[in-house]
Amino acid sequence: MFGIEGVGIIFLAIAASIVIRASSRAASEIARVRSARRTKGTNGEGVERIEALEERLRLLEERQDFTDNLLSGRHEPRLETPDATPSDRSTDRGADPAG
């Protein structure tokens, strides 16, 4: 029916499919193991490291904002206590408001 060439082609096709299937399973297993290693690393030590880096970045942003404000001449106003009046401040320095 097929002849010798036809049987050989069928045999090669079956052998190739077996090899391809085995290699694809091995490749998927390797990918799964690598993915598990990456996930395992980020759960413990990696999360702490990311949080530390985020904190450092936040501090750097605050310092950058402060430096930008300082260089541009925009100083933040000083807050005074609400119960301090100008006459209270003069008596605090030891000056006599009456004269």
C-alpha positions in Angstrom: 0.0 0.0 0.0 2.5 2.7 1.1 5.7 1.0 0.1 9.1 1.2 1.9 9.4 5.0 1.5 5.9 5.6 3.0 6.6 3.4 6.0 9.9 5.2 6.5 8.2 8.6 6.4 5.5 7.5 8.9 8.2 6.1 11.2 10.2 9.3 11.0 7.0 11.4 11.7 6.2 9.3 14.8 9.8 9.5 16.1 9.9 13.2 15.5 6.6 13.7 17.4 7.9 11.7 20.3 11.2 13.7 20.5 9.4 17.0 20.2 6.9 16.1 22.8 9.6 15.0 25.3 11.7 18.1 24.7 8.6 20.4 25.1 7.8 18.7 28.4 11.4 19.2 29.6 11.4 22.9 28.5 8.1 23.5 30.3 9.5 21.9 33.5 12.6 24.0 33.3 10.4 27.2 32.9 8.3 26.1 35.9 11.3 25.6 38.1 12.8 28.9 37.2 9.5 30.7 37.8 9.2 29.0 41.2 12.7 30.2 42.1 11.9 33.8 41.2 8.6 33.7 43.1 10.3 32.2 46.2 13.0 34.8 46.2 10.5 37.7 46.1 8.4 36.5 49.0 10.9 36.9 51.8 14.1 38.7 51.3 13.0 40.5 48.1 10.0 42.1 49.7 12.1 43.5 52.5 14.6 44.8 50.0 11.9 46.5 47.9 10.4 48.1 51.0 13.8 49.5 52.0 14.4 50.9 48.5 11.0 52.5 48.5 11.8 54.2 51.9 15.1 55.5 50.6 13.4 56.8 47.5 10.8 58.6 49.6 13.5 60.2 51.6 15.4 61.2 48.5 12.2 62.8 47.1 11.7 64.8 50.2 15.3 66.0 50.1 15.0 66.9 46.4 11.8 68.9 47.1 13.5 70.7 50.0 16.5 71.6 47.9 14.3 72.7 45.0 12.4 75.0 47.3 15.5 76.4 48.9 17.2 77.1 45.5 14.1 78.7 44.0 13.7 81.0 47.0 10.4 79.6 48.2 10.8 79.2 51.9 8.0 77.7 53.9 6.5 80.1 56.4 7.4 79.6 60.0 4.5 78.6 62.1 4.0 80.6 65.3 2.0 79.6 68.3 -1.5 80.9 68.1 -1.5 82.5 71.6 1.7 84.4 70.9 1.0 88.1 70.3 3.5 90.8 69.3 3.4 92.2 72.9 4.1 88.7 74.3 7.1 88.3 72.1 8.6 91.6 73.3 8.2 90.6 77.0 9.7 87.3 76.3 12.9 89.0 75.2 13.1 90.9 78.5 11.9 94.3 77.0 9.4 96.3 78.9 6.4 97.1 76.7 5.5 100.1 78.9 8.7 101.8 78.3 
